[in-house]
Amino acid sequence: MAKEYVFIDEWDVDAPKEAVFMALADAGTYPQWWRPVYIDVEVGGPPEVGRTSKQHFKGRLPYTLRTTSEIV
């Protein structure tokens, strides 16, 4: 069984919090931001607290990653 890995990322952005939330919470747009990185994103509905999304992406290393994110 795989161990759970928790990735916490914190950014400081000079913008209204509502605009930042809408941009980051809309995981369905991630492939548009990072075309060479994101392979696929599954989103179960509009951005809102409690919504989860699944990401499949790659980097320079010879493997891909699958993650699940939740809006908290």
SEFIMI-292010 format. One record per residue (C-alpha): x, y, z; chain. Coordinates in Angstrom, 3 decimals, m for minus. Each point is the difference from the previous one (the first is absolute). Layout:
N
@east->X&north->Y&up->Z&chain->A
...
END
This chain:
72
@east->0.000&north->0.000&up->0.000&chain->A
@east->1.313&north->3.455&up->m0.927&chain->A
@east->0.573&north->2.513&up->2.756&chain->A
@east->m1.894&north->3.264&up->m0.159&chain->A
@east->2.045&north->3.037&up->m0.998&chain->A
@east->m1.326&north->3.440&up->0.856&chain->A
@east->1.239&north->2.904&up->m2.118&chain->A
@east->m0.700&north->3.455&up->1.389&chain->A
@east->0.755&north->2.939&up->m2.249&chain->A
@east->m0.271&north->3.604&up->1.167&chain->A
@east->0.202&north->3.032&up->m2.278&chain->A
@east->m0.093&north->3.723&up->0.786&chain->A
@east->m1.920&north->1.831&up->m2.745&chain->A
@east->m0.830&north->3.690&up->m0.186&chain->A
@east->m3.621&north->m0.395&up->m1.166&chain->A
@east->m3.492&north->m0.135&up->1.499&chain->A
@east->m0.514&north->m3.325&up->1.780&chain->A
@east->m3.185&north->m0.718&up->m1.958&chain->A
@east->1.845&north->0.275&up->m3.348&chain->A
@east->2.836&north->m2.206&up->1.239&chain->A
@east->m2.461&north->m2.599&up->1.325&chain->A
@east->m1.886&north->m0.165&up->m3.295&chain->A
@east->3.200&north->m0.347&up->m2.038&chain->A
@east->1.549&north->m2.713&up->2.173&chain->A
@east->m3.208&north->m1.834&up->0.879&chain->A
@east->m0.915&north->m0.590&up->m3.648&chain->A
@east->2.245&north->m3.051&up->m0.482&chain->A
@east->m1.573&north->m0.670&up->m3.383&chain->A
@east->2.013&north->2.935&up->m1.375&chain->A
@east->3.393&north->m1.298&up->1.193&chain->A
@east->0.860&north->m1.634&up->m3.350&chain->A
@east->m0.458&north->3.427&up->m1.630&chain->A
@east->2.503&north->1.537&up->2.439&chain->A
@east->2.609&north->m2.752&up->m0.192&chain->A
@east->m0.477&north->m1.726&up->m3.360&chain->A
@east->3.203&north->m2.072&up->0.012&chain->A
@east->m0.571&north->m1.186&up->3.587&chain->A
@east->m3.657&north->m1.021&up->0.387&chain->A
@east->m1.151&north->m3.140&up->m1.796&chain->A
@east->m3.538&north->m0.085&up->1.383&chain->A
@east->m2.182&north->1.564&up->2.691&chain->A
@east->m3.312&north->m1.396&up->1.259&chain->A
@east->m2.316&north->2.459&up->1.747&chain->A
@east->m3.345&north->m0.947&up->1.545&chain->A
@east->m1.685&north->3.390&up->m0.328&chain->A
@east->0.477&north->3.717&up->0.511&chain->A
@east->2.636&north->1.293&up->2.436&chain->A
@east->m1.297&north->0.016&up->3.574&chain->A
@east->1.215&north->m0.976&up->3.448&chain->A
@east->0.048&north->m3.787&up->0.348&chain->A
@east->0.334&north->m0.649&up->m3.762&chain->A
@east->2.740&north->m2.439&up->m1.025&chain->A
@east->1.880&north->m0.334&up->m3.257&chain->A
@east->2.441&north->m2.576&up->m1.340&chain->A
@east->3.100&north->1.035&up->m1.905&chain->A
@east->2.325&north->m2.047&up->m2.212&chain->A
@east->3.209&north->1.785&up->m0.912&chain->A
@east->3.640&north->m0.443&up->m0.922&chain->A
@east->3.303&north->1.795&up->0.296&chain->A
@east->3.494&north->m0.575&up->m1.326&chain->A
@east->0.424&north->m3.290&up->1.837&chain->A
@east->m1.076&north->m3.191&up->m1.817&chain->A
@east->m3.237&north->m0.550&up->1.921&chain->A
@east->m3.397&north->1.606&up->0.553&chain->A
@east->m1.796&north->0.955&up->3.199&chain->A
@east->m3.636&north->m0.256&up->1.014&chain->A
@east->m1.308&north->2.221&up->2.772&chain->A
@east->m3.332&north->0.836&up->1.582&chain->A
@east->m0.696&north->3.519&up->1.258&chain->A
@east->m2.799&north->1.302&up->2.194&chain->A
@east->m1.104&north->3.603&up->0.371&chain->A
@east->0.046&north->0.817&up->3.720&chain->A
END
